[in-house]
């Protein structure tokens, strides 16, 4: 449980560590443990019933509809977990998630 951004950052750190270990040919208990935990980690990139990327691990009623921030879009920018090439459905959810013009180069 937690915020989308928290899950996205943890996933990025785990992925970077696992990739670095592969490049350096390191395989030990720590790397195996991180790899197992990465498999259990929720991605932090769920799409809500309205087509937007969720800010939490599940959808909640919004106390202030229209109040937007961008932390849950971390996987899109500055990270590269959401891309048009690999996750086009998540890019569409990003577009519906508020003021994303600056992130999308518009």
MOLINTA-V667736 format. One record per helix or strand. SS is the DSSP state (A for helix, B for strand). FROM is the first residue (numbers start at 1). LEN is the number of residues. If there is no record, write none. Layout:
ss;from;len
SS;FROM;LEN
SS;FROM;LEN
This chain:
ss;from;len
B;3;1
A;4;20
A;29;12
B;47;1
B;53;1
B;56;1
A;71;3
A;88;8
